[in-house]
Amino acid sequence: MAHWSTSEWIAKSRIAAQNRCSKTSGPSTGLTKHTGGSSFTVERNLKMAEELHRDPNSWEVFKKLHKKNKKKKDETFVDARSQSINAMVVAATADATLNSQDDDSQEISVNVNRLYLAIVGGEKKQRVYGLGSHASTLYLDSFSNSAASHRPATMTDHVADQCIRVLKEEIVCMRENQERILQQRIEEEVSCLRQ
């Protein structure tokens, strides 16, 4: 209790409160909001990848995290900044698609990621607006100069796929083990009741 009443702690608390209430995109834009909840953006990205049967691009992740009511298919965004960014990405994507000579969908997806990064202004504190922790998986070279971060995405995806497969196998084994233990306990309880 004494720690929280010190002038140093009170000053830090005021600064933190101001930061939480700041309007990062300027006055009259409102607080920055999202509908992602407490789960990590990377987790949401994995769910989207399963639904789409491919990796979602930055813009798709952004829209998923910044639309108001997904169940009612409400197309409005949570704040003015999100609405503005979406409009800019729509326009830039349309221009890029019209100017593109190549119809390779993978190349267009990479371009959407680059367009999105350019529109939102790049990274701030190793985050890209609208993507949270997912940004580091898309823009590795923007965040780090280490050699490990410059590995091709396919190698990273391959390793991730192996990890996911191993974890799924472990989950199956754990469930089987839990079921076996539960069955033993039930049998023990039944035998105790019969005695």
Helices and strands as residue ranges (DSSP letters): G 3-5, H 7-21, H 41-52, H 58-66, H 80-99, H 105-120, E 123-124, E 127-128, H 135-138, H 140-143, G 147-150, H 153-194
